[in-house]
Amino acid sequence: MVRKILLRKRVYLFSVLFISNLFFSQKIIRFSDNKEFDSIVILDSNQKKNLQKNEIITYHFSEDSRVFHDNQTFEYVINNDTLTFFDQIKEIDEVVIEDGKKIKKPVKNERKISSMALVANCKTAFLVKLKASDKIFINSINFTVQDKTDFDKNLGKIKIQILENKTDLPDNTNLLMEFEKNLSEFDLDFNNYQLAKMKIKFPRKLKYPKNGFFVMMEYIAPKSKYLMLRAGKEHFFWFYPNENKWKYMKEYPSFYYTLDIIK
């Protein structure tokens, strides 16, 4: 009898601790000042829903869902049971993050004068790793298209996967987001040197993982062989389907990129 009572107490205590932890681990945070809220209004298909913070993981958000706050709508992200909505933000691409401090330099890898081909119907991946604080969100990645004659906006699309870095190798089981961009979406403005910036906006804002992330790109184009991009000084990974594995291509440079950061 005593054993049964003790067992019930343990089960009860575990339930209380589990529910308490579930409730307090979920947060609603305003990006500009890190203020926490117990609830927030979600606008979905013109319908308003008052969402409590303990409902974050159970609520069904749609692609059109927005946070409604102070008579304005805001975008948001959910990461580790925390909903962060973005108010008073400014997109910047001329800043590098070092030890949590912002310095006026581009967030980019080093650039080479040469170009590198994004070969059609093959998978390539490269690592993005910054010295960044926990409060860094990335809105888009930018590449430089080189040679207008090789860019036919009516042909093909680019498939992109963002993979969290856990083993310093691309691994699609660590998928953070996946999306496609048709070349017809880009209206590139080539300069006198036949260079043009190609901005690829993420479908949602990406919270920077502490160990960085891989960008996997596959240029799907049945009638084109490659897309020429400005090269960087780092290297990339190439996927070998016959061996079902990624290999580090130290003989070839990766692609030059810049990042648009949310401030």
C-alpha positions in Angstrom: 0.0 0.0 0.0 2.8 2.4 1.0 4.6 1.5 -2.3 1.5 2.3 -4.3 1.2 5.7 -2.6 4.8 6.5 -3.2 4.5 5.5 -6.9 1.4 7.7 -7.3 3.3 10.6 -5.7 6.2 10.1 -8.1 3.9 10.0 -11.1 2.1 13.1 -9.9 5.4 14.9 -9.3 6.7 13.9 -12.7 3.5 15.2 -14.4 3.6 18.5 -12.6 7.3 19.0 -13.5 6.7 18.0 -17.1 3.7 20.3 -17.5 5.6 23.1 -15.8 8.7 22.7 -17.9 6.5 22.5 -21.1 4.8 25.8 -20.2 7.8 27.8 -19.1 10.1 26.5 -21.9 7.8 28.1 -24.5 8.3 31.8 -25.1 7.1 34.7 -27.1 9.8 37.4 -27.7 9.8 40.7 -29.4 13.0 41.0 -31.5 13.9 44.6 -30.9 14.2 44.5 -27.1 13.9 40.8 -26.2 10.7 41.6 -24.2 8.7 38.4 -23.4 4.9 38.1 -23.7 2.5 35.6 -22.2 0.3 35.8 -25.3 0.2 37.3 -28.8 -2.4 37.8 -31.5 -2.0 35.7 -34.7 -3.6 37.0 -37.9 -4.5 34.1 -40.2 -6.7 34.5 -43.2 -8.0 37.8 -41.8 -9.0 35.9 -38.6 -7.5 36.9 -35.3 -6.5 34.3 -32.7 -5.2 35.1 -29.2 -2.3 32.7 -28.8 -1.0 31.8 -25.3 2.7 30.9 -25.1 2.0 27.4 -24.0 0.1 26.9 -27.3 3.1 27.6 -29.6 4.0 23.9 -30.3 0.3 22.8 -30.8 -1.0 25.7 -32.9 -1.2 25.1 -36.7 0.6 28.0 -38.3 0.1 28.6 -42.1 2.3 30.2 -44.6 0.2 33.3 -44.3 0.2 33.6 -40.5 1.5 36.9 -39.1 1.8 38.3 -35.7 -0.6 41.2 -35.1 0.9 43.7 -32.5 0.2 47.4 -32.0 -2.1 47.4 -35.0 0.7 46.2 -37.3 1.6 42.8 -38.8 5.0 41.3 -38.4 6.9 38.2 -39.6 8.1 35.7 -37.1 10.1 32.5 -36.6 9.8 29.6 -34.2 13.0 28.1 -32.9 13.3 25.7 -29.9 9.7 26.4 -28.7 10.3 30.2 -28.9 8.3 32.5 -31.2 10.3 35.6 -32.1 8.4 38.3 -34.0 10.4 41.0 -35.9 9.5 44.6 -35.2 11.5 47.7 -36.2 14.0 45.6 -38.1 16.6 46.8 -40.6 18.1 44.5 -43.2 21.9 45.1 -43.6 24.5 43.3 -45.6 27.5 45.5 -44.7 28.2 44.1 -41.3 30.3 41.2 -39.9 29.6 39.7 -36.5 32.5 39.2 -34.1 31.9 38.1 -30.5 28.5 39.7 -30.6 29.7 43.1 -31.8 28.8 44.6 -35.2 31.6 45.8 -37.3 31.1 47.7 -40.6 32.4 45.1 -43.1 30.5 42.8 -45.4 29.3 39.4 -44.2 31.0 37.3 -46.9 33.6 34.8 -47.7 36.8 35.9 -49.5 36.5 36.5 -53.2 38.6 35.4 -56.1 38.8 37.0 -59.5 38.0 33.8 -61.2 34.5 32.2 -61.7 33.2 28.8 -60.8 30.5 26.8 -62.6 27.4 25.7 -60.8 27.1 22.5 -62.9 23.6 21.5 -64.0 21.9 18.5 -62.4 24.7 18.0 -59.8 24.6 18.7 -56.1 27.2 21.0 -54.5 27.3 22.3 -50.9 29.4 24.8 -48.9 29.7 25.7 -45.2 28.7 29.1 -43.8 30.3 29.7 -40.4 30.3 33.0 -38.6 31.5 34.4 -35.3 28.0 35.2 -34.3 25.9 35.8 -31.2 22.6 33.9 -30.5 20.5 36.8 -31.9 21.5 36.6 -35.5 18.9 36.0 -38.2 19.6 35.6 -41.9 17.2 36.8 -44.5 18.9 36.0 -47.8 22.1 34.9 -49.5 23.6 36.7 -52.5 25.7 35.4 -55.3 27.4 37.1 -58.2 26.5 35.8 -61.7 29.3 36.2 -64.1 28.8 36.4 -67.9 25.4 37.4 -69.1 25.6 35.1 -72.1 25.5 32.0 -69.8 22.4 33.2 -67.9 19.2 32.3 -69.6 16.3 33.2 -67.3 13.9 31.0 -69.3 15.9 27.8 -68.5 15.9 25.9 -65.2 15.7 26.5 -61.5 17.9 26.2 -58.5 17.0 23.8 -55.7 18.3 24.9 -52.3 18.6 23.1 -49.0 19.8 24.7 -45.8 21.4 22.1 -43.5 22.5 22.5 -40.0 26.2 21.7 -39.5 26.7 18.9 -36.9 29.5 16.8 -38.3 31.3 19.3 -40.8 29.7 17.3 -43.6 26.5 18.0 -45.5 23.7 15.8 -44.2 20.1 16.2 -45.4 18.8 14.6 -42.2 19.7 18.0 -40.6 17.4 19.9 -42.9 16.4 23.4 -41.7 14.6 24.5 -44.9 14.2 23.6 -48.5 13.0 25.7 -51.4 13.3 26.3 -55.2 13.9 29.4 -57.2 13.1 29.6 -60.9 15.7 31.7 -62.9 12.7 33.6 -64.4 12.2 35.1 -60.9 15.5 37.0 -61.2 15.7 40.3 -63.1 19.5 40.7 -63.1 21.2 44.0 -63.8 24.6 43.3 -65.4 27.3 45.9 -65.1 30.0 46.8 -67.6 32.1 43.9 -66.3 29.2 41.4 -67.1 28.6 40.9 -63.3 25.2 40.9 -61.6 24.0 40.3 -58.0 21.6 37.4 -57.6 19.7 37.7 -54.3 18.1 34.5 -53.0 15.7 35.3 -50.3 14.9 32.5 -47.8 11.3 31.5 -47.4 11.6 32.4 -43.7 14.2 34.1 -41.6 16.9 31.7 -40.5 18.2 31.8 -36.9 21.9 31.2 -37.2 22.9 27.8 -35.7 25.9 28.0 -33.4 28.0 25.6 -35.5 27.0 27.2 -38.9 25.0 25.7 -41.8 25.5 24.2 -45.2 24.0 25.6 -48.3 23.3 22.8 -50.8 22.5 23.9 -54.3 21.3 21.9 -57.4 20.9 23.7 -60.7 18.1 21.8 -62.4 18.3 22.6 -66.1 17.7 20.0 -68.8 19.0 22.3 -71.7 21.8 24.1 -69.9 25.2 22.8 -68.8 26.1 25.3 -66.1 25.6 28.7 -64.5 28.8 30.8 -64.0 29.2 32.4 -60.5 32.0 34.5 -59.0 34.3 32.2 -57.1 35.4 32.4 -53.5 38.7 31.3 -51.9 37.1 28.5 -49.8 36.2 25.1 -51.2 33.0 23.1 -51.5 31.6 19.6 -51.3 30.4 17.5 -54.3 27.8 14.7 -54.1 28.7 11.5 -55.8 25.3 9.6 -56.3 27.0 6.3 -57.3 28.7 6.2 -54.0 25.9 8.0 -52.1 28.4 10.3 -50.3 29.8 13.8 -50.2 33.4 14.5 -51.1 35.4 17.7 -50.2 36.7 19.3 -53.4 39.9 21.0 -52.3 41.1 21.4 -55.9 38.3 23.8 -56.8 37.0 27.0 -55.2 33.5 27.4 -53.8 31.2 30.3 -54.6 31.5 33.9 -53.4 28.5 35.0 -51.4 27.3 37.8 -49.1 24.5 37.5 -46.4 21.7 39.8 -45.6 21.4 39.9 -41.8 18.5 41.1 -39.7 19.5 43.9 -37.3 
